[in-house]
Amino acid sequence: MLGIAAAVLFFIAFLLNAADIATNDVLSSTNFMLIGLAALALHVAGTGGTRPAHRWGRRR
């Protein structure tokens, strides 16, 4: 899920940069790119994926 969010943020950053849209400092293409990189790093680290398997549950 975080990988998809990163792709969307990278696409928004690309559109802002390619269209040369003037935005304020908070919504700049660089900030979207950095948030996308953070989301991609969390995705690669395994955060935000599916629920973890219960390894310590009772055996049946």
C-alpha atoms as a printed R data frame, in Angstrom:
   type eleno elety resid chain resno      x       y       z
1  ATOM     1    CA   MET     A     1  0.000   0.000   0.000
2  ATOM     2    CA   LEU     A     2  2.828   2.398   0.776
3  ATOM     3    CA   GLY     A     3  4.416   1.564  -2.561
4  ATOM     4    CA   ILE     A     4  1.278   2.742  -4.366
5  ATOM     5    CA   ALA     A     5  1.180   5.906  -2.248
6  ATOM     6    CA   ALA     A     6  4.824   6.567  -3.122
7  ATOM     7    CA   ALA     A     7  4.077   6.148  -6.832
8  ATOM     8    CA   VAL     A     8  1.181   8.610  -6.600
9  ATOM     9    CA   LEU     A     9  3.321  11.142  -4.757
10 ATOM    10    CA   PHE     A    10  6.109  10.788  -7.325
11 ATOM    11    CA   PHE     A    11  3.570  11.330 -10.120
12 ATOM    12    CA   ILE     A    12  2.233  14.483  -8.429
13 ATOM    13    CA   ALA     A    13  5.794  15.756  -7.986
14 ATOM    14    CA   PHE     A    14  6.490  15.052 -11.657
15 ATOM    15    CA   LEU     A    15  3.364  16.900 -12.768
16 ATOM    16    CA   LEU     A    16  4.181  19.915 -10.605
17 ATOM    17    CA   ASN     A    17  7.720  19.984 -11.926
18 ATOM    18    CA   ALA     A    18  6.866  19.331 -15.593
19 ATOM    19    CA   ALA     A    19  4.020  21.849 -15.735
20 ATOM    20    CA   ASP     A    20  6.118  24.399 -13.837
21 ATOM    21    CA   ILE     A    21  3.197  25.107 -11.537
22 ATOM    22    CA   ALA     A    22  4.011  27.761  -8.969
23 ATOM    23    CA   THR     A    23  2.923  26.579  -5.521
24 ATOM    24    CA   ASN     A    24  3.820  27.670  -2.034
25 ATOM    25    CA   ASP     A    25  6.776  26.174  -0.196
26 ATOM    26    CA   VAL     A    26  4.709  23.492   1.523
27 ATOM    27    CA   LEU     A    27  3.284  21.971  -1.681
28 ATOM    28    CA   SER     A    28  6.438  22.099  -3.802
29 ATOM    29    CA   SER     A    29  7.434  19.227  -6.049
30 ATOM    30    CA   THR     A    30 10.519  18.608  -3.918
31 ATOM    31    CA   ASN     A    31  8.391  18.071  -0.815
32 ATOM    32    CA   PHE     A    32  6.143  15.611  -2.675
33 ATOM    33    CA   MET     A    33  9.252  13.771  -3.858
34 ATOM    34    CA   LEU     A    34 10.671  13.583  -0.332
35 ATOM    35    CA   ILE     A    35  7.382  12.313   1.114
36 ATOM    36    CA   GLY     A    36  7.282   9.748  -1.692
37 ATOM    37    CA   LEU     A    37 10.807   8.632  -0.849
38 ATOM    38    CA   ALA     A    38  9.841   8.252   2.803
39 ATOM    39    CA   ALA     A    39  6.798   6.164   1.832
40 ATOM    40    CA   LEU     A    40  8.951   4.052  -0.482
41 ATOM    41    CA   ALA     A    41 11.521   3.506   2.276
42 ATOM    42    CA   LEU     A    42  8.771   2.379   4.663
43 ATOM    43    CA   HIS     A    43  7.406   0.040   1.982
44 ATOM    44    CA   VAL     A    44 10.817  -1.528   1.381
45 ATOM    45    CA   ALA     A    45 11.317  -1.875   5.146
46 ATOM    46    CA   GLY     A    46  8.090  -3.890   5.358
47 ATOM    47    CA   THR     A    47  5.932  -1.351   7.172
48 ATOM    48    CA   GLY     A    48  2.311  -0.865   6.151
49 ATOM    49    CA   GLY     A    49  1.899  -4.179   4.401
50 ATOM    50    CA   THR     A    50 -0.454  -6.979   5.241
51 ATOM    51    CA   ARG     A    51 -1.082  -8.072   8.781
52 ATOM    52    CA   PRO     A    52  1.749 -10.095  10.277
53 ATOM    53    CA   ALA     A    53  1.242 -13.805  10.810
54 ATOM    54    CA   HIS     A    54  0.750 -14.886  14.410
55 ATOM    55    CA   ARG     A    55  3.833 -16.914  15.164
56 ATOM    56    CA   TRP     A    56  3.290 -17.335  18.865
57 ATOM    57    CA   GLY     A    57 -0.289 -18.573  18.822
58 ATOM    58    CA   ARG     A    58 -1.524 -21.892  20.159
59 ATOM    59    CA   ARG     A    59 -0.902 -24.991  18.129
60 ATOM    60    CA   ARG     A    60 -3.869 -27.090  17.260
